[in-house]
C-alpha cells in the first residue's frame, strides 16, 4: 500500500490527473483545495466517479468540476438541514421541559428522581439511572465552571429547572431523557406531532444523529458506514402516501435511513412554510448539480439518497 505523504497542490493535481481525472482549470482546483481540503472533497465524494481500483481510475470523461458539484450540493443540503434541525431541537426540548415539569416540578433535586421515570423493568431502571447521573454531572460541571445559566440558578435559587438545564444538554441527551419518560408523558409530547410515543422515540434518535452529522460537517448524501444513523425512522403514513416500494418482508426499501428519510422527518417536524422553502432551495441546487454530472453517475447518487427528488413534489 502506498504511504500517504504530504503533497503540494500541484502534486495533488498531477496525482489525480494520472488517475484519469480531468482538471481543465488548475487555478480553480487549487482554490478549492485551499478552501475545502483534498481529503474532504476528493476522498469524501469520489466513490461514484471511480470505475477501477488498484490502481484507482476515474470514469472516462470525469472532471474535477463534476466531483466538486456533488461536494457543493452536499454542503448546501447539509446547511439547510442543520438550520431546520436546530429549530426542531429547540421545539422538542421546549415540549419536554413543559410537560415533564408540569408533573414533576422545576427543582432538579426532585425531578431527577428515579420514580419520575420508567421503572417497570431492570433495563429501564438502569437506563434512567445512567441518564440521571449524566444530567447531575452536567449540573456539577457547569456550576463549577461559573458564568453560565446553570451556575446562576444554583447560586440564586439552589436548583435548576429543566428548561434551563436543556440549554446545555445535547440532542442525544434529550433523546435519552425522552426514552426514560413514562409512556403517558411521552404521549403528551408525541401527539403534538401526530405521532405515537414509540414513533417519536425513534424519530428523536434519528434527528439527533442527523444533527450531529450536519453540525460536524460530515457527508450527508451518503453517510459514512462507520457513523451511519443509529436507527431507521419509524414507518409513517407519509411512506404509504409516497407509494415507496417494499421488499418481500414488507419493509420499505428507501426512506428509512437516507436523504429521503431526512426529508420525511423534516416534513413531520418542521413548520409548513419552512419545509416549503427548504424544498424550493433543494430543487434549485439539485438542478445545478444535475446539469454537471453524467446521468449514469447521477442515478447512482440518487440511489444512495433514496431518490428524494422523485418524491419531493409529493412531500
C-alpha positions as CSV (number, residue, x, y, z in Angstrom):
1,X,0.0,0.0,0.0
2,X,1.3,3.4,-1.0
3,X,2.3,5.6,2.0
4,X,0.3,8.8,2.5
5,X,2.7,11.7,2.4
6,X,2.4,15.5,2.1
7,X,1.7,16.7,-1.5
8,X,1.7,20.2,-2.8
9,X,-1.4,21.4,-4.7
10,X,0.5,20.8,-7.9
11,X,1.4,17.2,-6.9
12,X,-2.2,16.6,-5.8
13,X,-3.5,17.7,-9.2
14,X,-0.9,15.6,-11.0
15,X,-1.8,12.5,-9.0
16,X,-5.5,12.9,-9.8
17,X,-4.7,13.5,-13.5
18,X,-2.6,10.3,-13.5
19,X,-5.8,8.5,-12.3
20,X,-7.8,9.9,-15.2
21,X,-9.5,12.9,-13.6
22,X,-9.7,15.8,-16.0
23,X,-8.7,19.1,-14.4
24,X,-9.2,21.8,-17.0
25,X,-8.8,24.7,-14.7
26,X,-5.8,24.2,-12.4
27,X,-6.3,27.6,-10.6
28,X,-9.9,26.6,-9.7
29,X,-8.7,23.3,-8.4
30,X,-6.0,24.9,-6.2
31,X,-8.5,27.4,-4.8
32,X,-10.9,24.6,-3.9
33,X,-8.1,22.6,-2.2
34,X,-7.0,25.7,-0.2
35,X,-10.6,26.3,0.9
36,X,-12.0,22.8,1.3
37,X,-9.1,20.4,1.5
38,X,-8.2,17.4,-0.6
39,X,-9.5,14.8,1.9
40,X,-12.9,16.4,2.3
41,X,-13.6,16.9,-1.4
42,X,-11.8,14.0,-3.2
43,X,-11.8,11.2,-0.6
44,X,-15.3,12.1,0.5
45,X,-17.0,12.3,-2.9
46,X,-15.1,10.3,-5.4
47,X,-16.9,7.0,-5.0
48,X,-19.5,7.3,-7.7
49,X,-16.9,8.6,-10.2
50,X,-14.4,5.7,-9.8
51,X,-14.5,2.8,-12.3
52,X,-11.4,0.9,-11.4
53,X,-9.2,0.1,-8.4
54,X,-5.6,-1.0,-7.9
55,X,-4.7,1.4,-9.5
56,X,-7.6,3.7,-8.8
57,X,-9.1,5.1,-12.1
58,X,-11.9,7.6,-12.7
59,X,-14.6,7.0,-15.2
60,X,-13.7,8.3,-18.7
61,X,-14.5,12.0,-19.1
62,X,-14.8,12.7,-15.4
63,X,-13.8,16.2,-14.5
64,X,-12.9,17.8,-11.2
65,X,-15.9,20.2,-11.6
66,X,-18.2,17.2,-11.5
67,X,-16.8,15.9,-8.2
68,X,-16.9,19.4,-6.8
69,X,-20.5,19.8,-7.9
70,X,-21.5,16.8,-5.8
71,X,-19.5,18.1,-2.9
72,X,-21.1,21.6,-3.2
73,X,-24.6,20.1,-3.3
74,X,-23.9,18.1,-0.2
75,X,-22.6,21.2,1.6
76,X,-25.7,23.2,0.7
77,X,-28.1,20.4,1.6
78,X,-26.3,19.9,5.0
79,X,-26.6,23.6,5.7
80,X,-30.3,23.8,5.0
81,X,-30.9,20.6,7.1
82,X,-29.0,21.9,10.0
83,X,-31.0,25.1,10.1
84,X,-34.2,23.1,10.4
85,X,-32.8,20.6,12.8
86,X,-31.8,23.4,15.3
87,X,-35.3,24.7,15.2
88,X,-36.7,21.2,15.8
89,X,-34.3,20.5,18.6
90,X,-35.5,23.7,20.4
91,X,-39.1,22.8,19.9
92,X,-38.7,19.3,21.3
93,X,-36.7,20.5,24.2
94,X,-39.4,23.1,25.0
95,X,-42.2,20.5,24.9
96,X,-40.3,18.0,27.1
97,X,-39.5,20.7,29.6
98,X,-43.1,21.9,29.7
99,X,-44.9,18.5,30.0
100,X,-42.3,16.9,32.3
101,X,-42.1,20.0,34.7
102,X,-45.9,20.3,34.8
103,X,-46.0,16.9,36.5
104,X,-42.6,16.6,38.3
105,X,-41.8,20.2,39.2
106,X,-38.9,22.5,38.4
107,X,-36.4,21.6,41.1
108,X,-33.8,19.2,39.7
109,X,-33.4,17.7,43.2
110,X,-37.0,16.5,42.8
111,X,-37.4,15.8,39.1
112,X,-34.1,13.9,38.8
113,X,-35.6,11.1,40.9
114,X,-35.8,7.5,39.6
115,X,-39.5,7.5,40.5
116,X,-40.2,10.2,37.9
117,X,-39.1,7.9,35.1
118,X,-40.0,4.4,33.7
119,X,-39.1,1.8,36.4
120,X,-41.1,-1.2,35.2
121,X,-38.1,-3.3,34.3
122,X,-34.4,-3.6,35.4
123,X,-33.3,-2.3,31.9
124,X,-35.5,0.8,32.2
125,X,-34.3,1.4,35.7
126,X,-30.6,1.2,34.7
127,X,-31.2,3.4,31.7
128,X,-32.9,6.0,33.8
129,X,-30.2,5.8,36.4
130,X,-27.5,6.5,33.8
131,X,-29.5,9.4,32.3
132,X,-30.0,11.0,35.8
133,X,-26.3,10.6,36.6
134,X,-25.2,12.2,33.3
135,X,-27.5,15.2,34.0
136,X,-26.4,15.6,37.6
137,X,-22.8,15.5,36.3
138,X,-23.6,18.2,33.8
139,X,-25.1,20.4,36.6
140,X,-22.0,19.9,38.7
141,X,-19.7,20.7,35.8
142,X,-21.4,23.9,34.8
143,X,-21.8,25.0,38.4
144,X,-18.0,24.7,38.9
145,X,-17.3,26.4,35.6
146,X,-19.2,29.5,36.6
147,X,-20.6,32.4,34.4
148,X,-23.4,30.4,32.9
149,X,-27.2,29.9,33.5
150,X,-26.7,26.7,35.5
151,X,-24.3,28.4,37.9
152,X,-26.6,31.4,38.2
153,X,-29.6,29.3,39.2
154,X,-27.7,27.2,41.7
155,X,-26.3,30.2,43.4
156,X,-29.5,32.3,43.3
157,X,-32.1,29.6,43.9
158,X,-30.4,26.4,44.8
159,X,-31.9,24.4,41.9
160,X,-32.0,24.2,38.1
161,X,-35.3,24.0,36.2
162,X,-35.4,21.5,33.3
163,X,-35.9,24.3,30.8
164,X,-32.7,25.9,32.0
165,X,-30.9,22.5,32.1
166,X,-31.9,21.9,28.5
167,X,-29.9,24.9,27.4
168,X,-26.7,22.9,28.0
169,X,-27.9,19.4,27.1
170,X,-27.2,17.8,23.7
171,X,-29.9,16.4,21.4
172,X,-28.6,13.0,22.3
173,X,-29.1,13.6,26.0
174,X,-32.6,14.8,25.2
175,X,-33.3,11.7,23.3
176,X,-32.2,9.6,26.3
177,X,-34.3,11.7,28.6
178,X,-37.4,11.2,26.4
179,X,-36.8,7.4,26.3
180,X,-36.8,7.3,30.1
181,X,-40.0,9.3,30.5
182,X,-43.2,7.5,31.4
183,X,-45.4,6.5,28.4
184,X,-48.3,8.7,29.2
185,X,-46.0,11.7,29.5
186,X,-44.2,10.8,26.2
187,X,-47.6,10.6,24.5
188,X,-48.5,14.2,25.6
189,X,-45.5,15.3,23.6
190,X,-45.8,12.9,20.7
191,X,-49.4,14.0,19.9
192,X,-48.1,17.5,19.2
193,X,-46.6,15.9,16.1
194,X,-49.5,13.5,15.5
195,X,-47.2,10.6,16.4
196,X,-47.3,7.7,18.9
197,X,-44.9,7.7,21.9
198,X,-42.8,4.9,20.2
199,X,-42.7,6.7,16.9
200,X,-41.4,9.9,18.5
201,X,-38.8,7.9,20.4
202,X,-37.4,6.5,17.1
203,X,-37.5,9.9,15.4
204,X,-35.7,11.7,18.2
205,X,-32.7,9.4,18.0
206,X,-32.6,9.7,14.2
207,X,-32.9,13.5,14.5
208,X,-30.0,13.5,17.0
209,X,-27.8,11.5,14.6
210,X,-28.6,13.8,11.6
211,X,-28.0,16.9,13.7
212,X,-24.6,15.6,14.8
213,X,-23.7,14.6,11.2
214,X,-24.6,18.1,9.9
215,X,-23.0,20.0,12.8
216,X,-19.7,18.2,12.3
217,X,-19.6,18.9,8.6
218,X,-19.8,15.2,7.7
219,X,-21.1,13.9,4.4
220,X,-24.9,13.7,4.4
221,X,-25.9,12.4,1.0
222,X,-24.3,9.1,1.7
223,X,-23.4,8.7,5.4
224,X,-20.1,7.1,6.3
225,X,-21.0,3.5,7.2
226,X,-18.9,3.9,10.4
227,X,-21.1,6.8,11.5
228,X,-24.4,5.7,9.9
229,X,-27.5,6.8,11.6
230,X,-28.2,4.7,14.6
231,X,-31.9,4.0,13.9
232,X,-34.3,3.7,11.0
233,X,-37.1,6.2,11.1
234,X,-40.5,4.6,12.0
235,X,-42.9,3.8,9.3
236,X,-45.4,6.7,8.8
237,X,-48.4,7.4,6.7
238,X,-46.1,9.5,4.5
239,X,-44.3,6.4,3.4
240,X,-47.6,4.9,2.2
241,X,-48.7,8.2,0.6
242,X,-45.5,8.3,-1.4
243,X,-46.0,4.7,-2.5
244,X,-42.5,3.7,-1.7
245,X,-41.7,0.1,-2.8
246,X,-41.4,-2.6,-0.2
247,X,-39.4,-5.8,-0.1
248,X,-40.7,-9.3,0.5
249,X,-40.6,-8.7,4.2
250,X,-42.9,-5.7,3.7
251,X,-40.1,-3.3,4.7
252,X,-39.7,0.0,2.8
253,X,-36.6,-0.2,0.6
254,X,-35.9,3.6,0.9
255,X,-37.0,6.5,3.1
256,X,-35.7,4.8,6.3
257,X,-32.1,5.9,6.8
258,X,-31.2,8.0,3.7
259,X,-31.8,11.6,2.5
260,X,-35.4,10.7,1.7
261,X,-35.8,9.7,5.3
262,X,-34.4,13.0,6.4
263,X,-36.9,14.8,4.2
264,X,-39.8,12.7,5.6
265,X,-38.6,13.5,9.1
266,X,-38.4,17.2,8.4
267,X,-41.9,17.1,6.9
268,X,-43.2,15.7,10.2
269,X,-41.4,18.2,12.5
270,X,-40.9,21.4,10.5
271,X,-43.3,24.3,10.0
272,X,-45.1,24.0,6.7
273,X,-43.7,27.3,5.5
274,X,-40.1,26.3,6.4
275,X,-40.4,23.0,4.7
276,X,-41.8,24.6,1.5
277,X,-38.8,26.9,1.5
278,X,-36.4,24.0,2.1
279,X,-37.9,22.1,-0.9
280,X,-37.5,25.2,-3.1
281,X,-33.9,25.6,-2.2
282,X,-33.1,21.9,-2.7
283,X,-34.7,21.8,-6.1
284,X,-32.6,24.8,-7.2
285,X,-29.3,23.4,-6.0
286,X,-30.1,19.9,-7.3
287,X,-30.7,21.3,-10.7
288,X,-27.3,22.9,-10.7
289,X,-25.6,19.6,-9.8
290,X,-27.8,17.7,-12.3
291,X,-26.6,19.9,-15.1
292,X,-22.9,19.0,-14.5
293,X,-23.0,15.3,-13.7
294,X,-23.5,12.5,-16.2
295,X,-26.8,10.7,-16.0
296,X,-25.3,7.3,-15.1
297,X,-23.4,8.7,-12.2
298,X,-26.3,10.9,-11.1
299,X,-28.5,7.8,-11.0
300,X,-26.1,6.1,-8.6
301,X,-26.0,9.2,-6.4
302,X,-29.8,9.4,-6.3
303,X,-30.0,5.7,-5.4
304,X,-27.8,6.4,-2.4
305,X,-30.0,9.3,-1.3
306,X,-33.3,7.2,-1.8
307,X,-34.3,9.1,-4.9
308,X,-35.5,12.1,-2.9
309,X,-36.1,14.4,-5.9
310,X,-38.6,11.8,-7.3
311,X,-40.8,12.2,-4.2
312,X,-40.1,15.9,-3.3
313,X,-43.1,17.3,-5.1
314,X,-45.4,14.9,-3.2
315,X,-44.0,15.8,0.2
